[in-house]
Structure formats: C-alpha cells, structure tokens
Amino acid sequence: MLDPVDRSSPGLTVRCTRVLLSPWSRLSLLVVLLACAGTAVLVYEPQRLVAAGWPQLSGGVALVLFTAGYGICTAAFVPRPLLSLAAGALFGTQLGLPAAIGGSVLGGAITFGLGRFLGQDALRPLLRGRWLTMADRQLSRHGFRSMMALRLFPGVPFQAANYVAAVSRMGWGPFLLATGLGTIPNTAAYVVAGSEAGSPTSPAFLIAMGFIVLTGVAAAIVAWRKRHRLRSGPAKPEAPTEDRIPEPVA
C-alpha cells in the first residue's frame, strides 16, 4: 500500500512564511534594528573612532572608507554635525566636503531603504490624521521639492525626514537627489569649521560658525512659531451674517 502523503507541512511552511513577511513582522524587525543601532552607538561611541582613532591611511582608500563609515554611522544615529566636523579635520575642505556629502547620501539611502521595505506597508494605513495626510500627500506628489525644503531647514532631524519620506510614496531618485543637494550648505559649514578648528580666529572659521549659529536660531524661531500656531489652533471663521430685507410697513 502507498504511504499517506503528509500535506500539513507545506501548509505550515506557507503560514509561517506569511507571518514572517507580514507588514507588522517587518516593522518589528525595523524596531529591533533601530534599537540595536542606538545601543551600539551608546556603548561603542563610533564617532570617537571616526574623529580620533582613524587608521593611518591616505589617498582614495581612506576617503572611501571614511565615506562608508560616515554613511553607516549616520544610519546608526550618530549626529551628522560631528561626522562633518571630523571630515573637515581629517581631510580638509576640498576632500572632506565630498566625503561628507557622499556619506550623507549613503546614510539616507540606508535608512530610506529600511523604512521603505520594512515599515511602509504597516505604517501607511495609520496615516489618518490631518497633518499626517497632508505631509504624505506633499511628499508623494512633490517629492524633490519637499525633500529639498526639509534638507535645507536645519531644524528637521535627518533620520526623521528619511523615515517619513520612506513611508510616503516618494521615489528613490527624487529622495537621493534632494538629499545630495539639500545637505550641501549646512554640511559645508561644519566641514569648513572642522578644517579650520586649529585657527579659530580665521575668517573661514568665523564665517562657518556664524552660518551655523544663524541657521540654528532661524530654525528655533520657525519651530517656536509653528508650535505656537499648533497650540492656539486654527482660527474659527466668523459666521456669515445674512442681510435681512426690511418688512413692509402695513
């Protein structure tokens, strides 16, 4: 007699695969990865390795390694200003600026990809608030212009903008192009400040620090005004008054 075929195993495998690839399972994996990255930054402090313990390499190899390390550290929540200062201190302005911009684009691509493949399907159904839907609509329809504005505004956290863009329907091309162009002004200021840190009275250092301070103050003012408007709420429109026709006198 023929042996009975066990058909429960393929069905169980399919169900397990569906559970593992479900949107909420992928979102849980993203949360675990972010928690591990944040813990690794707190424990190992990779920004100190980049700034002080950089291996004695020179030429293009050192530049490529630093760019890759910049991108990975950025994806792991290391503050970009510290990395940009290190780029200027290690390579100067001419080489440090391309390395910092390239690392910013790489770090943005890593976080955008993680958010797109692991979090978009689970988070998009939750975009039901008025402000969330407006932001999603703006990023989805005008991705390059919206992301350029977020990159040029220093008050918006780099990683937060990456994950918000990943949840939207913005394409890879507009995101990467806007990241590369929009991070140039602020990143250049930090790279110049890092390269001229040995001479804090030089005009280049003073101009760079002045630009950083002015953009920071402007970001704080804009954020305070936006917060004040959100607290006060939208003004209630006045009820229209109807013109009454006078009744005829009997």
C-alpha positions in Angstrom: 0.0 0.0 0.0 1.0 3.5 -0.7 2.2 5.7 2.3 -0.1 8.6 3.1 1.2 11.9 2.0 1.7 14.4 4.8 0.2 17.7 3.5 0.3 19.6 6.7 4.0 20.5 6.4 3.7 22.6 3.3 0.7 24.4 4.7 2.5 25.2 7.9 5.5 26.4 6.0 3.4 28.8 3.9 1.7 30.1 7.0 5.0 30.7 8.8 6.4 32.5 5.7 3.3 34.7 5.6 3.7 35.6 9.2 7.4 36.4 8.9 6.9 38.5 5.8 3.8 40.3 7.1 3.9 44.1 7.5 3.9 44.0 11.3 6.6 41.4 11.4 8.8 43.6 9.2 8.0 46.6 11.3 9.0 44.8 14.4 12.3 43.8 12.7 12.9 47.5 11.9 12.3 48.5 15.5 14.7 45.8 16.7 17.4 47.0 14.2 17.0 50.7 15.3 17.2 49.7 19.0 20.3 47.7 18.3 21.9 50.6 16.3 21.1 53.1 19.1 22.5 50.8 21.7 25.7 50.2 19.7 26.2 53.9 19.4 25.8 54.4 23.1 28.2 51.6 24.0 30.9 51.8 21.4 30.7 55.5 20.5 31.8 55.1 16.9 32.1 58.9 16.5 35.2 58.8 18.6 36.8 56.2 16.3 36.0 58.4 13.3 37.3 61.6 14.9 40.3 60.4 16.9 41.1 56.8 16.2 41.1 56.9 12.4 43.6 54.4 10.9 46.7 55.8 9.3 45.6 55.5 5.7 46.0 58.0 2.9 44.6 58.7 -0.5 41.5 57.4 -2.1 41.3 54.3 0.2 41.0 56.5 3.3 38.4 58.7 1.6 36.2 55.8 0.5 36.4 54.1 3.9 35.5 57.3 5.7 32.6 57.9 3.3 31.3 54.4 4.0 31.8 54.8 7.8 30.0 58.2 7.6 27.0 56.6 6.0 26.8 53.7 8.4 27.3 55.9 11.4 24.6 58.2 10.1 22.2 55.3 9.7 23.1 54.3 13.3 22.0 57.7 14.7 25.5 59.3 15.1 24.9 63.0 14.8 25.9 64.3 11.3 27.5 67.5 12.6 30.1 65.5 14.5 30.9 63.4 11.4 31.1 66.5 9.2 33.5 68.2 11.7 35.6 65.0 11.6 35.6 65.1 7.8 37.0 68.6 7.7 39.6 67.9 10.4 40.8 64.7 8.7 40.7 65.6 5.0 40.3 69.4 4.8 37.6 71.2 2.9 38.3 70.0 -0.6 38.2 66.3 0.2 36.1 66.4 3.4 33.1 68.0 1.8 32.6 65.3 -1.0 33.2 62.6 1.6 30.6 64.1 4.0 28.0 64.6 1.2 28.6 61.1 -0.1 28.2 59.7 3.4 25.0 61.7 3.9 23.6 60.3 0.7 24.7 56.8 1.7 23.2 57.1 5.2 20.0 58.5 3.8 19.7 55.6 1.3 20.2 53.0 4.1 17.5 54.5 6.3 15.2 55.1 3.4 15.5 51.5 2.2 14.9 50.2 5.7 11.9 52.3 6.2 10.5 51.5 2.7 10.9 47.7 2.8 10.3 47.1 6.5 7.9 49.8 7.6 5.9 51.3 4.8 3.2 48.6 4.5 2.5 48.6 8.2 2.6 52.4 8.7 0.7 53.7 5.7 -2.7 52.6 7.0 -2.1 54.6 10.1 -1.8 57.9 8.2 -5.2 59.2 9.1 -4.6 62.5 10.9 -5.0 65.7 9.0 -1.3 66.8 9.4 0.0 63.3 8.6 -2.1 63.0 5.4 -1.1 66.5 4.3 2.6 65.6 4.8 2.2 62.3 3.0 0.4 64.0 0.1 3.0 66.7 -0.2 5.9 64.2 -0.2 4.2 61.8 -2.6 3.3 64.4 -5.2 6.2 66.9 -4.8 8.9 64.7 -3.5 12.0 66.5 -4.7 10.8 70.0 -3.8 9.5 68.9 -0.4 12.7 67.0 0.5 14.9 69.9 -0.6 13.0 72.1 1.8 13.4 69.6 4.6 17.2 69.2 3.9 17.8 73.0 3.7 16.0 73.5 7.0 18.4 72.6 9.8 15.7 72.1 12.4 14.4 68.9 10.9 16.2 65.8 12.1 17.9 64.0 9.3 16.7 60.5 10.2 13.2 61.6 10.9 12.9 63.1 7.4 14.3 59.9 6.0 11.7 57.6 7.6 8.8 60.0 6.9 9.8 60.0 3.2 10.2 56.2 3.2 6.6 55.8 4.5 5.3 58.1 1.7 5.2 57.2 -2.0 8.3 59.3 -2.9 10.6 57.7 -5.4 14.3 56.8 -4.9 15.6 59.3 -7.5 14.0 62.5 -6.0 14.9 61.4 -2.5 18.6 60.8 -3.2 19.0 63.9 -5.4 17.3 66.2 -2.9 19.5 64.7 -0.1 22.7 65.2 -2.0 21.9 68.8 -3.0 20.0 69.9 0.1 22.6 68.9 2.6 25.4 70.9 0.9 25.1 74.3 2.7 24.9 73.0 6.3 27.4 70.2 5.8 29.8 72.6 4.1 29.7 74.9 7.1 30.6 72.1 9.5 33.3 70.7 7.3 34.9 74.2 7.0 34.7 74.6 10.8 36.4 71.3 11.3 39.1 72.0 8.8 39.8 75.4 10.4 39.4 74.3 14.0 43.1 74.8 14.6 42.8 78.5 13.9 39.5 79.7 15.5 40.2 83.3 14.6 40.5 82.8 10.9 37.8 84.3 8.7 36.7 81.0 7.3 36.1 79.5 10.7 34.2 82.6 11.9 32.0 82.7 8.8 31.3 78.9 9.1 30.4 79.2 12.8 28.3 82.3 12.1 26.3 80.4 9.4 25.7 77.5 11.8 24.5 79.8 14.6 22.3 81.9 12.3 20.6 78.8 10.7 20.2 77.3 14.2 18.5 80.4 15.5 16.3 80.7 12.4 15.3 77.0 12.9 14.4 77.6 16.5 12.3 80.7 15.7 10.4 78.9 13.0 9.8 75.8 15.2 8.6 78.1 18.0 6.2 79.9 15.8 4.9 76.6 14.3 4.4 75.2 17.8 2.6 78.3 19.0 0.2 78.1 16.0 -0.5 74.4 16.6 -1.3 75.2 20.3 -3.5 78.1 19.5 -5.3 76.1 16.8 -6.9 77.4 13.6 -8.9 80.5 13.9 -12.6 79.9 13.9 -14.3 81.6 10.9 -16.9 84.1 11.7 -20.4 83.1 10.9 -21.7 84.9 7.9 -24.4 87.5 8.6 -27.4 87.4 6.4 -28.8 90.6 5.0 -32.3 90.9 6.2 -34.9 92.6 4.0 -36.9 95.0 6.0 -40.6 94.1 6.3 -43.0 96.4 4.6 -44.9 98.7 6.9 -48.6 97.9 6.9 
